[in-house]
Amino acid sequence: MPDKSSSFFDFLYKEGNTLFDILRDKKLVIILFIITTIFLGLAIYYYRTIVQPKLNKKYVDNNEFVSLDQTDDSDNIIPKNATLYFFYTNWCPHCKKAQPEWLKLKDTTQGSVKGINIVFKEIDCDKDTNLADKFKVNGYPTIKLVYDNKIYDYDAKPDEDTLIQFLNSVL
């Protein structure tokens, strides 16, 4: 029985075969169609997962351009805001220990870190259960920062120095 694969390649490379002669072979056309479809599928997948997300990135400021939230007058710059939530309960001993550190942080920062205004909010979870549920508070005290439409969890013992490090790292 002759080897089919060798006759296939012999047919392709035989002198005098034109493109039309090659395309008359139905098996070859089907194989080429499948290979082309796979290649196009991979190219579309690569474009949508790797290239397209990079094309839709937000504009990154540099010193050569004026950002969109600034005008020619530097007094009209719109400051960014962040909100730092302190979720607590009155019956929790850890919350009672964390309260003085929270107050020290408020005094030290005076509502601003790195030029970003910080709004400090204390939430009594016994009274405002809806907000605690919205932020998925499971333990007390819980500190969360909302900045640039993202929520950042503070996951350490509440201490003025570590809270300032947390704010500096996120903002």
Secondary structure, DSSP 4 states (H G I P E B T S, - for coil): ---HHHHHHHHHHSTT--HHHHHT-HHHHHHHHHHHHHHHHHHHHHIIIIIHHHHTPPPPP-TTS--TT--SSGGGPPPPEEEEEEEE-TT-HHHHHHHHHHHHHHHHHTTEETTEEEEEEEEETTT-HHHHHHTT--SSSEEEEEETTEEEEE-S---HHHHHHHHHHH-
